[in-house]
Amino acid sequence: MPRCQTDPSASFVNEETFEFITDLEVRKAVRLQYYLSLLAIEPEVNGEIQEPAAVVRQLAQLIQTELRGTDLITLGASPRLHVLLVNAQLYNLPAIIERIVRQVRRHFEVDNKPQAVALSIGGACFPTTARGREDLFGQVTELVAEAQRDRTERYRYRLSSVPL
């Protein structure tokens, strides 16, 4: 019997596809009554983004090892990436974020050199804090900006805390 092979990049999609799938998942979550969480992660290397595409790709590869096969990651043109977490509630996000931070802390390099990386992370959950796809994206965008303003921590995150 042949072994199943997985494609390590299968969970990476472009931004347009990610938004489309997120919209479909929100509709499905309404019908089947499950939770859907969204994380936005923006890295800074040594205080700035020098090669956004390379940094984001490496970050996505590291994050992928901490996610389930049902979760999805964007690889877009911006230095921010998004992670769609299927059937993950708001209270699950701190533990997921901690796993991501541990992975990044251990393995992050640029051009084969260890780099000081800071992560600003925002997280929201449908239907707990968001009414739909646009609301999810709006909340995580605001939360990442809020986390970026906090320079006291290298790894900082904010979660939406306003239940509907």
C-alpha positions, 0 to 999 in steps of 0.5 A: 500500500503506497504511503500518502505524501503531503505537500508542505506548501499546500496550506499556503495560498495567495491573499485573494484565494485566502479571502475567498476561502475565509468567506466560504468557511464563515458561511459554512460555520454559520450552517454547521455552528462552529468557530473560526478564528483569524490571526494576523501576524506582522514580523519586524526583523532588527526593527524593520522589514528588509526583505518582506517576501523572504521573511514572510515565507520563512515565518509561514513555514515555521508557523505551518509546523504548529498548525493543523491540516485544516488551517490555512496561511496566506502568502501575499505581497504584504509583510503581514500574513494571515492564518485561518484557524478552523474550529478554534475558539477565542480562548484557544488563541493564546495557546496557539500564539505561544506555540508559534512564538516558541517556534519562531524564537527557536528557528528564525534566521535570515540569510543563514544568520540568527535575527532578532525578530519581533511579532505583532499579532492580532486575533479575532473569532467568528461568531464570538467577536466578529459578524463575518469575514470583513469584520474578522479582517477589520478587527485583526488589522486594528489589533496588529496596529495596537500590538505594534505600538507596544514596544515593551515586548518582542512578541506582542499580541492582542485579541478581540475582547468585545463579544457580540 
